[in-house]
Amino acid sequence: MTNKNIAVGFVCISIASAAFVFSLGSKQRKFSEEINVSRMETQARWIKLLDKSNPELHDAVIAAMLVSKDSGKEVFILRENDTNKKLKYKLSILRGNADNIMSYTHKDSWFSFDHYNDKDGPWLSTAENQLFIENKLNRYYKELNIK
């Protein structure tokens, strides 16, 4: 084969490949629109994940949410450093400096993380990623009639 024949063959294959890709790309995908996950949905999932991984912190988070709702104030969750106490966490309306893990404000439905770390439990982003993947899969299932 001459170089000219190889070049012509290469051009023909390139054109055929481009035409094939173009024909695939011209179809509209129903699941191509943006998938949104709400903050409230993410927080609810995170609380459930926290219940499985760190029930003591989960209980402190629920208590902080109730206290914030009743008081209208930001409530901080602090590490309990006194080893004589049964609970690992305590609540305060005062910021706890290095002991401060996180806080919750009911009026904004907002968690603020300070010294929260991997040992404390899953991150909000873990819950958000799970919900995003579930929503995306549900769209695929719907489009493919998988029930």
N, C-alpha and C positions, 0 to 999 in steps of 0.2 A: 504494500500500500504506500502510496505517496503521501507526502505531508499535506498536499491539497485535499486528498480524499479524507484524511483524518480530520482536517479542519472543517470540511463540509459536514461530515458525520457528527462532529461535536456541535456545530451550529444547529443542526436538525434536532439533535437530542435536547439541546438547551431550549429551543423554541417549543418543542413538545412538552417539556417539563414545565415551562413557564405557562403554557396554555392550560395544563392540568391544574397547576396551583391556582391560577386565576379563576378557573371554574369552581374550585372548592371555596375560594375566598369570596365569591360573589353571593353565596347563600347567606341569608341573615340567620343569626343564631338568637333564639328567644332568650337564652340565658346569658347573653352578653351584657345586659344592663347592670348597673352598679348594684352590689349587694351591701345593704346597710345593716348594721347591728346597733341597737339602741344602747345607751349607757345604762338604763335601768335594767334591761335584759341581761347585759353583761354583769352588772353588780349582783343580780339575783343568781346567776349561774356561779359567779365567784363565791358567793356565800355558801352555796351547796357544795362546791368543791372544797371549801375551807372546812366544812362540817366533816367531810371524810378524812381530810389530812391532818387537821388540828382542831379537834372538837372544843378544846378549852378556849382557844382564840375565837372560834366561831361563837361560843356562848358570850364571850366578852364583846364581840362585835354586835350581836343582837341586843345585849344589854345597853351598849353605848347608843345604839339607834333609838331604843326606847327612852333613855334618859334625855337624849338630844331632842326628841319629839316633845317630851313633857316640859323640858326646861327652856327650849328655844335656843340653847347654847351649843357651841362646839364642844364635843366630849372627846377626850384623849384616852387612848388605851396605852397603858404603860406596862413594862415588864416589872414583875414583882421580884425584887432582889433578895428579900428576906426568905431564907430557905426554911424557916420554921412555919411559914404560911403554906396552906394547902394549894391555894390558887397561884398560877403562874403569871396572871395578868390582873391589873386593877384599873379602875376608871377614875378620871379626874377631869375637872373643868379647867385645870391649870396645865399648861404645857410642861412636859416632864423632861426636857433636855435630852440626854442620851438614853434615858429609859423610854422615851416616847416612840412607840411603834407606828402609830397611826392615829387619825382622828376622824370623826364623822360629824357633819352638820346637816341636821334634818331639813332646815328650810331650803337648802340647795340640793338635798339628797346627794351629798358629795363626800367621798372618802379622800383623805389626804394622807399619803404614805410618807413617813419620815425615816425611821430606822427599821423598817420592815425588810426582811431578807428571806432567802430561800428556805431557811429552817422554819420560818413562821408558816409557810404554806405556799399555795400557788399564787401567781400574780394575776392581776386583772387581765393582762394581755393573754394569758392562757385561756381564760374563759371566753374572751373575745374571739380568739382564733378558733376555738371549738365551735362557737356559734356561727362564725363565718363559714367554716367547712360544712357544718350541718345544713345551713341555708343553701349553700351552693349545691350540695348533694341533693337536697330536696327539689331544687329546680331541675337538675338532671333527671331525677326520678319522674317528676311531673312530665317533662318533655318526652321521656321514653315510656310513659305509662307503666312505670314500675310502682306497684302498690305494696 
